[in-house]
Amino acid sequence: MNIIETLRFFRLKLKLTQREMMSEYTDPSTYSKIESGKRSLKVNELEEILGQISINTDEFFSFTTFDKEQQDFREFFYYCGAHLENKTTKQKLLTYFYSLNDKREKNLRELSNYIAIKNFFHAHWKEVEPITSEEVNDIFEELLKKSFYLQYDYVITANLTRFFSAKQADLLVARMFPIKYEEQRDFTTKKFAYNILINLISLKLYAKDYIGAEKYIRLAKKQDKQSENYSFKLNLQYLSNLLNYIREGEPFYMERVYDFIHLLENTGDTLQAAQVKKEVKILTHEKDGEKLLSSYSVGLLKET
């Protein structure tokens, strides 16, 4: 729904007349003309309407669609990610991918979507080519030029984290964090920004660069000052415990890792639980650890 359609939706659900949508001091015909499309809606008028009918702006805009194309892309992307063999949706996403592939000049949103498709689906679909080193370096140079980063910048960086060299990653992180105007940023933007740090910590653990992992953990702990993203906090704590176990070998830390896996299973996130189990086995190389992990399979559903 666009803004006008959303206003009409709430008016009807709240059983209000058009006259009740604005204050009694406003021309009675004003709202009627807005809803019928006879005149444009001004920002201050929208603010007045939402205040008049007591609707929080976040709640209102959660019902509003500004970009149908992007909404469709995300719907197709996440559906295909969970249903790789669904031919109908796969074809829709591939058609969109081909249209991006044919464009020499992509805007930031298009580039973000293009890289996201390549990053995830190359491993599953032969129709999607891998990300090239030329693409990685070109994007890195463009990101490095910026002094302010938007949501799509963070999405692109999160998807390319594993392709950047250690030096490239350090340079970008130094510019991207702390997030400028963090308190004004939306949840999704911050989620992708935090994912960059989570990805980097994991990569450092795989590379056995424990000093580097600790450095990024310290930086990550300074983020999310408003404590809004519990998933980020939990993943960060898991990686911190895993690092401590690898370095010190104390069973206490591994017990906390198991608690995280158990939490994922109990909340139904079986895919991430399985991924974490695999990651722990790879990074610890401990037979006892594998035995303990296998005992934590209660409630884990097999992927179909």
Buried (B, 14 or more C-beta within 10 A) or exposed (E): EEBBEBBBBBBEEEEEEBEBBBEEEBEEEBBBBBBEEEEEBEEEBBEBBBEBBEBEEEEBBEBBEEEEEBEEBBEBBEBBEEEEEBEEBBEBBBEBBEEBBEEEEBEBBBBBBBBBBBBBBBEEBEEBEEBEEEBBBEBBEEBEEEEEBBBBBBBBBBBBBBBBEEEBBBBBBEBBBEBEEBEEBEEEBBBBBBBBBBBBBBBBBEEEBBEBBBBBBEBBEEBBEEEEBEEBBEBBBBBBBBBBBBEEEEEEBBEBBBBBBBEBBEEEBBBBBBEBBEBBBEBBEBEEBBEBBEEBEEEBEEEE
